[in-house]
Amino acid sequence: MIAMATIFHGTYGENDAIFEKFKECTDETSTIIKHIASIIGHGHRALDIGSGSGDIAIWLSCWNDSVIAVEPERKMLDRLREKMASLGIDNVAIIPKAWENAKIAGSFDTIICSHAMYFMKDWETSLRKMVAMLDDHGKAFIIVHADDDPFTNFLTRFEQEIDPIKARHDPHVASVVMAIVSRIPGMTARVDEIPAIMRFASIGAAIDVCPFFFECSPGSITRDVKAELESWFDALDHDGREIVLRYKNAAVTIQKK
Ligand SMILES: C[S@@+](CC[C@H](N)C(=O)[O-])C[C@H]1O[C@@H](n2cnc3c(N)ncnc32)[C@H](O)[C@@H]1O
């Protein structure tokens, strides 16, 4: 399993500014938080894996005595520290490491890994490490792309055309997580779909936020995929028009049986 299904190429250390812009164009963080908030209440210890610049970790810090944010990219962590300082938050501890290398003691009542699984090479080992840290009544929320989501399918086809060798991977969708959980004794899981909307004021704004779609050389994508790109980005030749993309994330909630 390799990291591919993401609208950014390169690491989040290289794309931190674009990622912050992307966050302003999508409602996905608030829809993810709303979904998780409908399931959990006040907790003692929460873990946010692949926290990025920390919007979810910061939300968790309001509902938990303490939070641990695990994130390997220094620039993302600088942004998280800035947000914490400006909000006066002091109950988030940072572990500046990849999840695979993070050493953490104890257990948690909430574990969240939102859109960070894609960057882990061995999903099964990473997931087993997460669920092993759940309290008896704890819940882990793994946020990935929803199965059969048209935008995710387009993203996958696009990546396969521009880089077929790198793109040879299992799909980064909820059913893959569910299949792994079914092999972990004593654990049960369910999937909920979370709709999200991306809005760009114009095609220029879309190109700023997802340059990867627009940087490929002519001829590297087939006519079919080009037509699909144009339909997702709503007539690429008409600047000045708002572009609205609807897509679905999935939350896999894992707990002990
Ligand atoms: C798409 S961002 C998601 C950020 C945040 N969780 C959210 O939902 O807004 C993915 C994050 O995972 C981080 N990441 C990459 N490899 C990782 C790994 N092996 N372990 C933990 N996090 C990783 C990236 O640096 C990036 O900040």
The ligand as a MOL file (V3000), in Angstrom:
LIG
                    3D

  0  0  0     0  0            999 V3000
M  V30 BEGIN CTAB
M  V30 COUNTS 27 29 0 0 0
M  V30 BEGIN ATOM
M  V30 1 C -4.1840 14.9200 4.5310 0
M  V30 2 S -3.2500 15.4330 5.9060 0 CHG=1
M  V30 3 C -4.5190 15.2470 7.1480 0
M  V30 4 C -4.3500 16.1700 8.3030 0
M  V30 5 C -5.4600 16.0900 9.3510 0
M  V30 6 N -5.5210 14.7900 9.9640 0
M  V30 7 C -6.7970 16.4560 8.7420 0
M  V30 8 O -7.6510 15.5760 8.5740 0
M  V30 9 O -6.9720 17.6340 8.4170 0 CHG=-1
M  V30 10 C -2.2160 14.0410 6.2390 0
M  V30 11 C -1.1860 14.2690 7.3140 0
M  V30 12 O -0.5660 13.0180 7.6220 0
M  V30 13 C 0.8130 13.2650 7.8450 0
M  V30 14 N 1.5800 12.0070 7.6880 0
M  V30 15 C 2.2740 11.5910 6.6060 0
M  V30 16 N 2.8570 10.4000 6.8670 0
M  V30 17 C 2.5070 10.0630 8.1360 0
M  V30 18 C 2.8120 8.9520 8.9830 0
M  V30 19 N 3.5810 7.9520 8.5360 0
M  V30 20 N 2.3270 8.9480 10.2400 0
M  V30 21 C 1.5490 9.9690 10.6750 0
M  V30 22 N 1.2130 11.0300 9.9070 0
M  V30 23 C 1.6950 11.0880 8.6600 0
M  V30 24 C 1.1540 14.3230 6.8160 0
M  V30 25 O 2.3670 14.9850 7.1170 0
M  V30 26 C -0.0680 15.2150 6.8820 0
M  V30 27 O 0.0820 16.2430 7.8180 0
M  V30 END ATOM
M  V30 BEGIN BOND
M  V30 1 1 1 2
M  V30 2 1 2 3
M  V30 3 1 2 10
M  V30 4 1 3 4
M  V30 5 1 4 5
M  V30 6 1 5 6
M  V30 7 1 5 7
M  V30 8 2 7 8
M  V30 9 1 7 9
M  V30 10 1 10 11
M  V30 11 1 11 12
M  V30 12 1 11 26
M  V30 13 1 12 13
M  V30 14 1 13 14
M  V30 15 1 13 24
M  V30 16 1 14 15
M  V30 17 1 14 23
M  V30 18 2 15 16
M  V30 19 1 16 17
M  V30 20 1 17 18
M  V30 21 2 17 23
M  V30 22 1 18 19
M  V30 23 2 18 20
M  V30 24 1 20 21
M  V30 25 2 21 22
M  V30 26 1 22 23
M  V30 27 1 24 25
M  V30 28 1 24 26
M  V30 29 1 26 27
M  V30 END BOND
M  V30 END CTAB
M  END
